[in-house]
């Protein structure tokens, strides 16, 4: 089988303090581009920089701790409780259990903190991921369809977290089909179609 080109001639910049909305049809290449920005996928051709590191160089591993990613599938340990998941992230980042309690309360999960992830709804798992990113305070926040399965209160959290990152001089990229919800969160929008930014 031959190789399939997913992205081609993509040229996009995101500057500190900016939140960019990335829109496009299913299969347009949005998630692939997000994975490259997260340094999880190396492009087969071309180059670029993420937080000063090359997307094709070994230095991309050095900036990963500065990147926050919330994807389609919650990146949580299902056998641990919500609190334990955040405590794990806190220890890696040198933060306290008190901070864990603060972010759990902020996202409305204080009363569910001892519930195992496997027993939580998808929406609760998304909230836990938002709590993790609040705690980590990344320099680059990448969100892939962040409003999926969220109630109205949790939708406000997405904007709150994104605004916090940009206010600190970080940047955010928000992939979504929901232009109406994303519009107030971003400073500009770009369209990807057929693997190319339009």
TORDO-453670 format. One record per residue (C-alpha): x, y, z. Coordinates in nm, 4 decimals, padded with zeros to 6 digits. Example, Ala and Ser with C-alpha at 12.3 -4.5 7.8 and 13.67 -1.06 7.14 Angstrom:
<atoms>
<atom c1="01.2300" c2="-00.4500" c3="00.7800"/>
<atom c1="01.3670" c2="-00.1060" c3="00.7140"/>
</atoms>
This chain:
<atoms>
<atom c1="00.0000" c2="00.0000" c3="00.0000"/>
<atom c1="00.1227" c2="00.3493" c3="-00.0820"/>
<atom c1="00.1676" c2="00.6288" c3="00.1670"/>
<atom c1="-00.1164" c2="00.8737" c3="00.2242"/>
<atom c1="-00.0395" c2="01.2437" c3="00.2548"/>
<atom c1="-00.2409" c2="01.3935" c3="00.5395"/>
<atom c1="-00.0859" c2="01.7400" c3="00.5634"/>
<atom c1="00.0988" c2="01.9358" c3="00.2971"/>
<atom c1="00.2449" c2="02.2845" c3="00.2744"/>
<atom c1="00.1076" c2="02.3773" c3="00.6155"/>
<atom c1="00.2310" c2="02.7188" c3="00.7268"/>
<atom c1="00.0902" c2="02.8473" c3="01.0542"/>
<atom c1="00.2265" c2="03.0490" c3="01.3453"/>
<atom c1="00.0861" c2="03.0940" c3="01.6935"/>
<atom c1="00.2417" c2="03.3697" c3="01.9020"/>
<atom c1="00.2502" c2="03.4196" c3="02.2794"/>
<atom c1="-00.0771" c2="03.5517" c3="02.4150"/>
<atom c1="-00.2749" c2="03.4130" c3="02.1235"/>
<atom c1="-00.5477" c2="03.1497" c3="02.1050"/>
<atom c1="-00.6149" c2="03.0113" c3="01.7587"/>
<atom c1="-00.9268" c2="02.8228" c3="01.6547"/>
<atom c1="-00.8598" c2="02.5450" c3="01.4030"/>
<atom c1="-01.1591" c2="02.4364" c3="01.1985"/>
<atom c1="-01.2187" c2="02.1882" c3="00.9209"/>
<atom c1="-01.4184" c2="01.8872" c3="00.8122"/>
<atom c1="-01.3584" c2="01.5359" c3="00.9460"/>
<atom c1="-01.0421" c2="01.3952" c3="00.7929"/>
<atom c1="-00.9032" c2="01.7374" c3="00.7037"/>
<atom c1="-00.5918" c2="01.6843" c3="00.9166"/>
<atom c1="-00.6782" c2="01.8827" c3="01.2296"/>
<atom c1="-00.5909" c2="01.6130" c3="01.4835"/>
<atom c1="-00.2755" c2="01.5168" c3="01.2941"/>
<atom c1="-00.1572" c2="01.8772" c3="01.3049"/>
<atom c1="-00.2362" c2="01.8943" c3="01.6758"/>
<atom c1="-00.0303" c2="01.5790" c3="01.7392"/>
<atom c1="00.2642" c2="01.7354" c3="01.5554"/>
<atom c1="00.2294" c2="02.0504" c3="01.7670"/>
<atom c1="00.2257" c2="01.8277" c3="02.0762"/>
<atom c1="00.5540" c2="01.6693" c3="01.9555"/>
<atom c1="00.3847" c2="01.3278" c3="01.9567"/>
<atom c1="00.4111" c2="01.2858" c3="01.5806"/>
<atom c1="00.7111" c2="01.3721" c3="01.3652"/>
<atom c1="00.6344" c2="01.5003" c3="01.0156"/>
<atom c1="00.7852" c2="01.3001" c3="00.7295"/>
<atom c1="00.8831" c2="01.6220" c3="00.5520"/>
<atom c1="00.9293" c2="01.9851" c3="00.6408"/>
<atom c1="01.0149" c2="02.1396" c3="00.9752"/>
<atom c1="00.8928" c2="02.3852" c3="01.2323"/>
<atom c1="00.9482" c2="02.4918" c3="01.5893"/>
<atom c1="00.7433" c2="02.4436" c3="01.9025"/>
<atom c1="00.8488" c2="02.6594" c3="02.1985"/>
<atom c1="01.1870" c2="02.6960" c3="02.0309"/>
<atom c1="01.2400" c2="02.3243" c3="01.9670"/>
<atom c1="01.2414" c2="02.1625" c3="01.6238"/>
<atom c1="00.9441" c2="01.9334" c3="01.5551"/>
<atom c1="01.1880" c2="01.6930" c3="01.3891"/>
<atom c1="01.4772" c2="01.7219" c3="01.6343"/>
<atom c1="01.5492" c2="01.5440" c3="01.9603"/>
<atom c1="01.5082" c2="01.8728" c3="02.1491"/>
<atom c1="01.1308" c2="01.8420" c3="02.1012"/>
<atom c1="01.1303" c2="01.5988" c3="02.3929"/>
<atom c1="01.2681" c2="01.8761" c3="02.6163"/>
<atom c1="00.9641" c2="02.0997" c3="02.5652"/>
<atom c1="00.6964" c2="01.8336" c3="02.6159"/>
<atom c1="00.6501" c2="01.9211" c3="02.9848"/>
<atom c1="00.5524" c2="02.2735" c3="02.8721"/>
<atom c1="00.2750" c2="02.1437" c3="02.6443"/>
<atom c1="-00.0743" c2="02.0560" c3="02.7617"/>
<atom c1="-00.2921" c2="01.8350" c3="02.5438"/>
<atom c1="-00.6526" c2="01.7333" c3="02.5899"/>
<atom c1="-00.7487" c2="01.4925" c3="02.3135"/>
<atom c1="-01.0484" c2="01.2796" c3="02.2211"/>
<atom c1="-00.9593" c2="01.0026" c3="02.4676"/>
<atom c1="-00.9044" c2="01.1140" c3="02.8293"/>
<atom c1="-00.5428" c2="01.0567" c3="02.9314"/>
<atom c1="-00.6149" c2="00.9296" c3="03.2795"/>
<atom c1="-00.5323" c2="00.6083" c3="03.4645"/>
<atom c1="-00.8694" c2="00.4273" c3="03.4853"/>
<atom c1="-00.7794" c2="00.2197" c3="03.7916"/>
<atom c1="-00.6890" c2="00.5296" c3="03.9985"/>
<atom c1="-00.9262" c2="00.7801" c3="04.1532"/>
<atom c1="-00.9615" c2="01.1299" c3="04.0149"/>
<atom c1="-00.7584" c2="01.2614" c3="04.3088"/>
<atom c1="-00.4838" c2="01.0013" c3="04.2607"/>
<atom c1="-00.4533" c2="01.0911" c3="03.8936"/>
<atom c1="-00.4032" c2="01.4553" c3="03.9809"/>
<atom c1="-00.1691" c2="01.3737" c3="04.2688"/>
<atom c1="00.0471" c2="01.1810" c3="04.0239"/>
<atom c1="00.0646" c2="01.4840" c3="03.7947"/>
<atom c1="00.1261" c2="01.7112" c3="04.0944"/>
<atom c1="00.4265" c2="01.5109" c3="04.2126"/>
<atom c1="00.5812" c2="01.5210" c3="03.8674"/>
<atom c1="00.5327" c2="01.8980" c3="03.8606"/>
<atom c1="00.6466" c2="01.9548" c3="04.2184"/>
<atom c1="00.3048" c2="02.0681" c3="04.3404"/>
<atom c1="00.1184" c2="01.9982" c3="04.6610"/>
<atom c1="-00.1912" c2="01.7973" c3="04.7518"/>
<atom c1="-00.3479" c2="02.1282" c3="04.8530"/>
<atom c1="-00.3182" c2="02.2455" c3="04.4944"/>
<atom c1="-00.4822" c2="01.9202" c3="04.3815"/>
<atom c1="-00.7769" c2="01.9950" c3="04.6110"/>
<atom c1="-00.8000" c2="02.3494" c3="04.4734"/>
<atom c1="-00.8208" c2="02.2463" c3="04.1088"/>
<atom c1="-01.0672" c2="01.9650" c3="04.1831"/>
<atom c1="-01.2940" c2="02.2219" c3="04.3474"/>
<atom c1="-01.2485" c2="02.4654" c3="04.0597"/>
<atom c1="-01.3732" c2="02.2113" c3="03.8043"/>
<atom c1="-01.6566" c2="02.0898" c3="04.0268"/>
<atom c1="-01.5124" c2="01.7512" c3="04.1179"/>
<atom c1="-01.4418" c2="01.7957" c3="04.4891"/>
<atom c1="-01.7265" c2="01.5607" c3="04.5863"/>
<atom c1="-01.6184" c2="01.2971" c3="04.3322"/>
<atom c1="-01.2451" c2="01.3059" c3="04.4073"/>
<atom c1="-01.2342" c2="00.9509" c3="04.5475"/>
<atom c1="-01.4198" c2="00.7953" c3="04.2559"/>
<atom c1="-01.2183" c2="00.5681" c3="04.0278"/>
<atom c1="-01.1840" c2="00.7049" c3="03.6759"/>
<atom c1="-01.3324" c2="00.3854" c3="03.5316"/>
<atom c1="-01.6548" c2="00.4629" c3="03.7202"/>
<atom c1="-01.6722" c2="00.8256" c3="03.6040"/>
<atom c1="-01.8705" c2="00.9633" c3="03.3141"/>
<atom c1="-01.6869" c2="01.0928" c3="03.0093"/>
<atom c1="-01.7807" c2="01.4466" c3="03.1101"/>
<atom c1="-01.6272" c2="01.3991" c3="03.4561"/>
<atom c1="-01.3105" c2="01.2641" c3="03.3003"/>
<atom c1="-01.2909" c2="01.5717" c3="03.0786"/>
<atom c1="-01.3269" c2="01.7927" c3="03.3867"/>
<atom c1="-01.0410" c2="01.6029" c3="03.5522"/>
<atom c1="-00.8222" c2="01.6723" c3="03.2509"/>
<atom c1="-00.9079" c2="02.0411" c3="03.2746"/>
<atom c1="-00.8077" c2="02.0278" c3="03.6417"/>
<atom c1="-00.4741" c2="01.8743" c3="03.5463"/>
<atom c1="-00.4018" c2="02.1497" c3="03.2950"/>
<atom c1="-00.5019" c2="02.4184" c3="03.5456"/>
<atom c1="-00.2466" c2="02.2702" c3="03.7803"/>
<atom c1="00.0266" c2="02.2257" c3="03.5195"/>
<atom c1="-00.0127" c2="02.5746" c3="03.3661"/>
<atom c1="00.1389" c2="02.4825" c3="03.0267"/>
<atom c1="00.2991" c2="02.7344" c3="02.7902"/>
<atom c1="00.1152" c2="02.5770" c3="02.4969"/>
<atom c1="-00.2344" c2="02.4354" c3="02.5404"/>
<atom c1="-00.3774" c2="02.2094" c3="02.2695"/>
<atom c1="-00.7459" c2="02.1214" c3="02.2828"/>
<atom c1="-00.9125" c2="01.8715" c3="02.0490"/>
<atom c1="-01.2918" c2="01.9123" c3="02.0485"/>
<atom c1="-01.2856" c2="02.0295" c3="02.4131"/>
<atom c1="-01.6612" c2="02.0895" c3="02.4415"/>
<atom c1="-01.7590" c2="01.7295" c3="02.3712"/>
<atom c1="-01.9858" c2="01.5788" c3="02.6416"/>
<atom c1="-01.9719" c2="01.8886" c3="02.8608"/>
<atom c1="-02.2596" c2="02.0524" c3="03.0400"/>
<atom c1="-02.3055" c2="02.4300" c3="03.0283"/>
<atom c1="-02.0984" c2="02.4940" c3="03.3415"/>
<atom c1="-01.8073" c2="02.2865" c3="03.2162"/>
<atom c1="-01.8137" c2="02.4670" c3="02.8820"/>
<atom c1="-01.7199" c2="02.7844" c3="03.0697"/>
<atom c1="-01.4169" c2="02.6014" c3="03.2097"/>
<atom c1="-01.2719" c2="02.5602" c3="02.8614"/>
<atom c1="-01.2711" c2="02.9350" c3="02.8097"/>
<atom c1="-01.1374" c2="02.9961" c3="03.1610"/>
<atom c1="-00.8410" c2="02.7630" c3="03.1140"/>
<atom c1="-00.7592" c2="02.8963" c3="02.7678"/>
<atom c1="-00.7739" c2="03.2560" c3="02.8904"/>
<atom c1="-00.5437" c2="03.1687" c3="03.1806"/>
<atom c1="-00.2796" c2="03.0315" c3="02.9450"/>
<atom c1="-00.2837" c2="03.3305" c3="02.7109"/>
<atom c1="-00.2903" c2="03.5799" c3="03.0008"/>
<atom c1="00.0378" c2="03.4314" c3="03.1234"/>
<atom c1="00.1916" c2="03.4821" c3="02.7796"/>
<atom c1="00.1332" c2="03.1268" c3="02.6639"/>
<atom c1="-00.0570" c2="03.0186" c3="02.3546"/>
<atom c1="-00.3461" c2="02.7874" c3="02.2730"/>
<atom c1="-00.4800" c2="02.5993" c3="01.9717"/>
<atom c1="-00.8416" c2="02.4838" c3="01.9836"/>
<atom c1="-00.9649" c2="02.2254" c3="01.7329"/>
<atom c1="-01.3418" c2="02.2193" c3="01.7062"/>
<atom c1="-01.6501" c2="02.1880" c3="01.4915"/>
<atom c1="-01.8362" c2="02.4262" c3="01.7217"/>
<atom c1="-01.7530" c2="02.7709" c3="01.5849"/>
<atom c1="-02.0104" c2="02.9466" c3="01.8032"/>
<atom c1="-01.8646" c2="02.8192" c3="02.1321"/>
<atom c1="-01.5046" c2="02.8627" c3="02.0230"/>
<atom c1="-01.5373" c2="03.2148" c3="01.8780"/>
<atom c1="-01.5303" c2="03.3986" c3="02.2162"/>
<atom c1="-01.2250" c2="03.1967" c3="02.3268"/>
<atom c1="-00.9912" c2="03.2659" c3="02.0352"/>
<atom c1="-00.8152" c2="03.5687" c3="01.8930"/>
<atom c1="-00.8307" c2="03.4356" c3="01.5368"/>
<atom c1="-00.9379" c2="03.1301" c3="01.3403"/>
<atom c1="-00.7838" c2="02.9272" c3="01.0594"/>
<atom c1="-00.9340" c2="02.6671" c3="00.8311"/>
<atom c1="-00.7752" c2="02.3410" c3="00.7271"/>
<atom c1="-00.9059" c2="02.1659" c3="00.4171"/>
<atom c1="-00.7478" c2="01.8799" c3="00.2291"/>
<atom c1="-00.4476" c2="01.8876" c3="00.4605"/>
<atom c1="-00.3690" c2="02.2538" c3="00.3874"/>
<atom c1="-00.4280" c2="02.5724" c3="00.5842"/>
<atom c1="-00.6618" c2="02.8065" c3="00.3930"/>
</atoms>
